């Protein structure tokens, strides 16, 4: 789990996934539907139809890791209104999703870039 702290890219697969799929089945989705390499060191996130289970897949340079979370009473606020089947998340949005917040509605402060006049 410490490898999750080193991930630079986080991709959410918006469409539901058959949760009988494990590492090999999710790798096929990453390659065929998401058009990405499962070996690029990114975190790939998937959800089931009821939105109460989540799987996260990543490559840690020695093998694949599969992380699984099941909610007992609630549902993940999975973005469904996006036109894209692939959504790139920030680390903050990933944490919001795990905390039960709707990442499509959450928006942090926009960074500002100022220069001093001389």
Z-matrix of the N, CA and C atoms (Angstrom, degrees):
N
C 1 1.453
C 2 1.521 1 112.23
N 3 1.318 2 118.49 1 -22.28
C 4 1.456 3 118.97 2 179.51
C 5 1.517 4 111.45 3 -66.32
N 6 1.314 5 118.32 4 -24.10
C 7 1.464 6 122.54 5 178.87
C 8 1.523 7 110.76 6 -63.30
N 9 1.312 8 118.62 7 -27.95
C 10 1.462 9 121.51 8 179.07
C 11 1.522 10 111.61 9 -59.10
N 12 1.313 11 117.28 10 -28.38
C 13 1.462 12 120.54 11 -179.63
C 14 1.514 13 112.12 12 -70.42
N 15 1.330 14 117.99 13 -19.42
C 16 1.459 15 121.95 14 -176.71
C 17 1.522 16 113.24 15 -96.86
N 18 1.312 17 119.31 16 -1.87
C 19 1.453 18 121.87 17 -177.36
C 20 1.516 19 110.88 18 -72.19
N 21 1.330 20 115.69 19 135.99
C 22 1.459 21 119.65 20 -179.09
C 23 1.518 22 112.75 21 -100.74
N 24 1.320 23 117.36 22 -29.20
C 25 1.458 24 121.42 23 -179.05
C 26 1.528 25 109.50 24 -118.35
N 27 1.328 26 115.82 25 137.79
C 28 1.460 27 121.80 26 177.79
C 29 1.522 28 107.01 27 -129.11
N 30 1.334 29 115.64 28 120.10
C 31 1.455 30 121.35 29 -178.05
C 32 1.526 31 110.06 30 -116.85
N 33 1.317 32 115.59 31 129.78
C 34 1.450 33 121.99 32 178.03
C 35 1.521 34 108.14 33 -104.67
N 36 1.312 35 117.01 34 125.62
C 37 1.464 36 122.17 35 173.62
C 38 1.520 37 106.56 36 -86.86
N 39 1.327 38 116.53 37 110.33
C 40 1.469 39 121.45 38 -170.96
C 41 1.521 40 113.10 39 -67.96
N 42 1.325 41 117.67 40 -36.21
C 43 1.457 42 120.94 41 -177.89
C 44 1.528 43 110.71 42 -73.90
N 45 1.322 44 116.02 43 152.18
C 46 1.464 45 120.29 44 179.65
C 47 1.523 46 110.42 45 -69.40
N 48 1.330 47 115.09 46 155.27
C 49 1.458 48 122.24 47 -176.83
C 50 1.526 49 108.43 48 -127.76
N 51 1.311 50 115.91 49 142.67
C 52 1.458 51 122.11 50 172.90
C 53 1.527 52 107.74 51 -67.15
N 54 1.317 53 117.63 52 115.83
C 55 1.465 54 120.86 53 -173.75
C 56 1.523 55 113.81 54 -79.22
N 57 1.318 56 117.52 55 6.28
C 58 1.457 57 119.27 56 168.01
C 59 1.524 58 109.98 57 -75.87
N 60 1.338 59 116.18 58 -16.05
C 61 1.468 60 120.68 59 178.08
C 62 1.525 61 109.30 60 -70.97
N 63 1.311 62 114.25 61 140.48
C 64 1.454 63 120.09 62 175.59
C 65 1.524 64 108.18 63 -116.51
N 66 1.309 65 117.85 64 -148.09
C 67 1.465 66 121.30 65 -173.62
C 68 1.521 67 112.06 66 -56.31
N 69 1.315 68 118.78 67 -52.76
C 70 1.468 69 120.44 68 -176.11
C 71 1.522 70 111.96 69 -63.29
N 72 1.322 71 117.74 70 -42.02
C 73 1.460 72 120.89 71 179.07
C 74 1.519 73 112.54 72 -65.40
N 75 1.325 74 116.64 73 -39.03
C 76 1.465 75 120.07 74 178.24
C 77 1.528 76 111.18 75 -71.06
N 78 1.340 77 117.18 76 -33.42
C 79 1.471 78 120.86 77 175.24
C 80 1.527 79 110.60 78 -60.02
N 81 1.316 80 117.01 79 -40.14
C 82 1.463 81 121.37 80 178.92
C 83 1.526 82 110.07 81 -62.95
N 84 1.322 83 117.64 82 -41.29
C 85 1.469 84 121.18 83 177.57
C 86 1.523 85 110.44 84 -62.81
N 87 1.338 86 116.88 85 -43.67
C 88 1.470 87 120.44 86 179.02
C 89 1.525 88 110.09 87 -59.38
N 90 1.327 89 116.76 88 -45.49
C 91 1.466 90 120.14 89 -177.26
C 92 1.527 91 112.59 90 -74.30
N 93 1.335 92 118.14 91 -49.06
C 94 1.461 93 121.49 92 -172.08
C 95 1.525 94 114.29 93 -82.42
N 96 1.310 95 117.71 94 -42.92
C 97 1.463 96 120.39 95 -176.32
C 98 1.524 97 112.86 96 -93.24
N 99 1.333 98 116.32 97 -40.90
C 100 1.456 99 119.72 98 -177.30
C 101 1.527 100 111.82 99 -87.29
N 102 1.349 101 116.48 100 -14.70
C 103 1.475 102 123.25 101 179.17
C 104 1.522 103 112.10 102 57.65
N 105 1.339 104 115.94 103 40.91
C 106 1.463 105 122.48 104 179.12
C 107 1.525 106 108.95 105 -128.14
N 108 1.311 107 115.59 106 163.64
C 109 1.456 108 120.21 107 175.35
C 110 1.518 109 109.34 108 -89.55
N 111 1.329 110 118.47 109 128.03
C 112 1.464 111 119.55 110 177.46
C 113 1.530 112 112.52 111 -70.90
N 114 1.326 113 116.92 112 -8.30
C 115 1.460 114 121.85 113 -178.84
C 116 1.528 115 112.77 114 -96.10
N 117 1.330 116 118.88 115 8.50
C 118 1.474 117 120.85 116 -173.82
C 119 1.531 118 113.99 117 -84.11
N 120 1.324 119 118.27 118 4.72
C 121 1.458 120 120.60 119 177.32
C 122 1.512 121 114.53 120 83.32
N 123 1.329 122 117.33 121 7.75
C 124 1.472 123 121.26 122 179.92
C 125 1.524 124 110.31 123 -88.56
N 126 1.315 125 114.81 124 164.63
C 127 1.463 126 122.76 125 174.55
C 128 1.523 127 107.42 126 -99.45
N 129 1.336 128 117.04 127 127.75
C 130 1.453 129 122.95 128 179.82
C 131 1.522 130 108.33 129 -113.73
N 132 1.340 131 116.41 130 124.93
C 133 1.460 132 121.79 131 -172.55
C 134 1.528 133 110.28 132 -112.71
N 135 1.335 134 115.67 133 136.01
C 136 1.460 135 122.92 134 -177.86
C 137 1.527 136 109.74 135 -132.96
N 138 1.340 137 115.46 136 153.46
C 139 1.460 138 120.59 137 -179.87
C 140 1.530 139 109.74 138 -134.83
N 141 1.323 140 116.31 139 152.46
C 142 1.467 141 120.93 140 177.71
C 143 1.533 142 110.69 141 -86.30
N 144 1.311 143 116.09 142 174.27
C 145 1.468 144 121.81 143 -176.24
C 146 1.530 145 112.46 144 -60.74
N 147 1.311 146 118.19 145 -39.96
C 148 1.471 147 121.60 146 -178.61
C 149 1.530 148 112.50 147 -78.79
N 150 1.330 149 117.36 148 -9.02
C 151 1.469 150 124.77 149 179.28
C 152 1.530 151 112.50 150 61.40
N 153 1.326 152 116.83 151 28.05
C 154 1.466 153 119.70 152 176.06
C 155 1.527 154 111.54 153 -109.27
N 156 1.336 155 116.50 154 0.52
C 157 1.467 156 121.28 155 178.15
C 158 1.518 157 109.37 156 -132.94
N 159 1.323 158 115.00 157 145.32
C 160 1.451 159 121.43 158 -179.80
C 161 1.527 160 108.68 159 -136.41
N 162 1.327 161 115.80 160 140.69
C 163 1.459 162 121.56 161 172.81
C 164 1.519 163 107.91 162 -123.42
N 165 1.321 164 115.38 163 142.72
C 166 1.456 165 121.80 164 176.70
C 167 1.521 166 107.81 165 -128.68
N 168 1.327 167 115.52 166 130.35
C 169 1.454 168 122.43 167 -177.04
C 170 1.516 169 109.43 168 -118.42
N 171 1.335 170 116.78 169 137.09
C 172 1.460 171 119.63 170 172.98
C 173 1.526 172 110.40 171 -154.19
N 174 1.316 173 115.08 172 157.37
C 175 1.452 174 124.19 173 178.42
C 176 1.517 175 107.67 174 -100.52
N 177 1.341 176 118.09 175 128.66
C 178 1.466 177 119.92 176 -178.21
C 179 1.534 178 112.81 177 -112.55
N 180 1.326 179 116.97 178 26.61
C 181 1.469 180 124.92 179 177.46
C 182 1.520 181 113.48 180 77.01
N 183 1.314 182 119.10 181 -7.86
C 184 1.470 183 121.17 182 174.83
C 185 1.518 184 111.04 183 -124.48
N 186 1.315 185 117.03 184 -13.71
C 187 1.451 186 121.71 185 -179.12
C 188 1.515 187 110.17 186 168.73
N 189 1.311 188 115.20 187 175.70
C 190 1.460 189 120.57 188 179.46
C 191 1.520 190 110.89 189 -87.05
N 192 1.314 191 114.99 190 145.31
C 193 1.459 192 122.36 191 175.22
C 194 1.525 193 107.25 192 -118.35
N 195 1.307 194 115.47 193 137.70
C 196 1.455 195 121.43 194 178.76
C 197 1.525 196 108.12 195 -123.63
N 198 1.318 197 115.73 196 119.50
C 199 1.458 198 123.16 197 -178.91
C 200 1.527 199 107.05 198 -107.70
N 201 1.322 200 117.01 199 139.20
C 202 1.465 201 121.92 200 -174.15
C 203 1.522 202 109.20 201 -134.49
N 204 1.335 203 116.11 202 134.91
C 205 1.461 204 120.16 203 176.20
C 206 1.521 205 108.69 204 -133.84
N 207 1.340 206 116.10 205 134.90
C 208 1.453 207 122.56 206 177.03
C 209 1.522 208 108.05 207 -121.81
N 210 1.326 209 116.23 208 125.94
C 211 1.464 210 121.00 209 175.38
C 212 1.517 211 108.54 210 -86.34
N 213 1.301 212 116.58 211 138.97
C 214 1.459 213 121.21 212 -178.15
C 215 1.525 214 113.45 213 -86.03
N 216 1.353 215 117.80 214 -31.89
C 217 1.464 216 119.00 215 -174.02
C 218 1.519 217 114.35 216 -130.52
N 219 1.287 218 118.94 217 -9.16
C 220 1.459 219 120.68 218 -172.04
C 221 1.514 220 110.44 219 -127.95
N 222 1.325 221 116.84 220 -173.35
C 223 1.460 222 123.25 221 177.71
C 224 1.517 223 109.00 222 -129.77
N 225 1.327 224 115.76 223 151.50
C 226 1.453 225 120.13 224 173.40
C 227 1.520 226 108.64 225 -73.04
N 228 1.311 227 116.77 226 141.60
C 229 1.465 228 122.63 227 177.59
C 230 1.529 229 107.22 228 -82.80
N 231 1.311 230 115.41 229 79.50
C 232 1.459 231 122.22 230 -173.53
C 233 1.524 232 109.90 231 -82.80
N 234 1.330 233 118.35 232 127.02
C 235 1.471 234 119.77 233 179.76
C 236 1.532 235 110.58 234 -64.84
N 237 1.333 236 116.39 235 121.87
C 238 1.462 237 120.05 236 -178.23
C 239 1.518 238 112.69 237 -118.80
N 240 1.311 239 118.31 238 -12.75
C 241 1.459 240 120.60 239 -174.07
C 242 1.527 241 113.35 240 -91.97
N 243 1.294 242 117.79 241 -2.78
C 244 1.458 243 120.87 242 179.61
C 245 1.524 244 110.26 243 -72.37
N 246 1.329 245 116.32 244 145.41
C 247 1.463 246 120.86 245 176.68
C 248 1.520 247 111.38 246 -75.89
N 249 1.311 248 116.59 247 -20.91
C 250 1.462 249 121.07 248 -178.18
C 251 1.516 250 110.54 249 -90.62
N 252 1.329 251 116.27 250 140.56
C 253 1.460 252 119.31 251 175.65
C 254 1.521 253 110.63 252 -83.53
N 255 1.334 254 116.86 253 -9.61
C 256 1.464 255 122.96 254 178.99
C 257 1.523 256 108.97 255 -120.19
N 258 1.322 257 116.21 256 125.57
C 259 1.462 258 121.29 257 -179.97
C 260 1.517 259 108.22 258 -123.11
N 261 1.315 260 116.51 259 128.44
C 262 1.456 261 122.28 260 177.82
C 263 1.520 262 107.97 261 -89.88
N 264 1.344 263 117.59 262 122.45
C 265 1.459 264 122.45 263 -178.15
C 266 1.517 265 111.10 264 -106.87
N 267 1.302 266 115.15 265 150.08
C 268 1.463 267 120.64 266 169.88
C 269 1.530 268 107.68 267 -84.48
N 270 1.309 269 116.32 268 168.04
C 271 1.467 270 119.75 269 176.63
C 272 1.524 271 110.82 270 -61.52
N 273 1.330 272 115.98 271 -37.50
C 274 1.465 273 120.41 272 178.72
C 275 1.530 274 110.90 273 -64.22
N 276 1.334 275 117.31 274 -42.84
C 277 1.463 276 120.64 275 178.30
C 278 1.529 277 111.42 276 -65.06
N 279 1.323 278 117.31 277 -37.50
C 280 1.467 279 122.30 278 176.14
C 281 1.522 280 109.56 279 -59.80
N 282 1.330 281 117.26 280 -44.51
C 283 1.461 282 121.20 281 177.83
C 284 1.526 283 111.40 282 -66.16
N 285 1.324 284 117.17 283 -38.10
C 286 1.460 285 120.74 284 176.46
C 287 1.530 286 110.09 285 -61.19
N 288 1.331 287 116.93 286 -45.29
C 289 1.459 288 121.68 287 179.83
C 290 1.527 289 111.01 288 -59.63
N 291 1.330 290 116.78 289 -45.51
C 292 1.465 291 120.87 290 178.47
C 293 1.527 292 112.10 291 -65.10
N 294 1.333 293 116.70 292 -27.61
C 295 1.466 294 121.35 293 -179.54
C 296 1.522 295 112.97 294 -85.51
N 297 1.326 296 117.48 295 -1.91
C 298 1.455 297 120.69 296 178.05
C 299 1.508 298 114.85 297 93.55
N 300 1.324 299 117.74 298 12.18
C 301 1.456 300 120.84 299 -179.77
C 302 1.525 301 110.42 300 -94.14
N 303 1.322 302 116.29 301 153.57
C 304 1.453 303 122.44 302 179.33
C 305 1.523 304 108.53 303 -84.29
N 306 1.331 305 116.88 304 109.36
C 307 1.467 306 120.60 305 -175.46
C 308 1.519 307 112.05 306 -67.55
N 309 1.327 308 118.41 307 -23.45
C 310 1.463 309 119.69 308 179.47
C 311 1.529 310 111.98 309 -75.12
N 312 1.335 311 117.22 310 -20.11
C 313 1.462 312 120.79 311 179.85
C 314 1.526 313 112.97 312 -101.87
N 315 1.318 314 116.27 313 -20.35
C 316 1.466 315 120.11 314 -178.33
C 317 1.525 316 109.11 315 -80.84
N 318 1.311 317 115.05 316 137.21
C 319 1.454 318 119.27 317 177.22
C 320 1.520 319 108.06 318 -147.49
N 321 1.306 320 115.27 319 123.63
C 322 1.458 321 120.30 320 178.58
C 323 1.521 322 111.20 321 -80.85
N 324 1.303 323 115.90 322 -179.76
C 325 1.466 324 120.95 323 176.12
C 326 1.521 325 109.60 324 -65.64
N 327 1.305 326 115.56 325 140.45
C 328 1.452 327 120.42 326 178.05
C 329 1.534 328 109.22 327 -79.12
N 330 1.313 329 118.16 328 133.75
C 331 1.472 330 119.84 329 179.01
C 332 1.522 331 110.34 330 -68.22
N 333 1.318 332 115.71 331 143.70
C 334 1.464 333 122.97 332 179.19
C 335 1.515 334 109.69 333 -111.20
N 336 1.310 335 115.50 334 149.58
C 337 1.458 336 120.81 335 179.71
C 338 1.527 337 108.04 336 -130.66
N 339 1.302 338 116.14 337 106.15
C 340 1.465 339 121.43 338 -178.61
C 341 1.513 340 110.39 339 -110.12
N 342 1.336 341 114.85 340 152.12
C 343 1.446 342 120.76 341 171.46
C 344 1.524 343 107.58 342 -126.07
N 345 1.307 344 115.35 343 142.68
C 346 1.474 345 120.28 344 179.63
C 347 1.526 346 109.08 345 -79.02
N 348 1.342 347 115.65 346 141.92
C 349 1.472 348 120.42 347 175.82
C 350 1.503 349 109.30 348 -78.49
N 351 1.283 350 116.67 349 143.02
C 352 1.471 351 120.74 350 178.71
C 353 1.492 352 110.63 351 -120.21
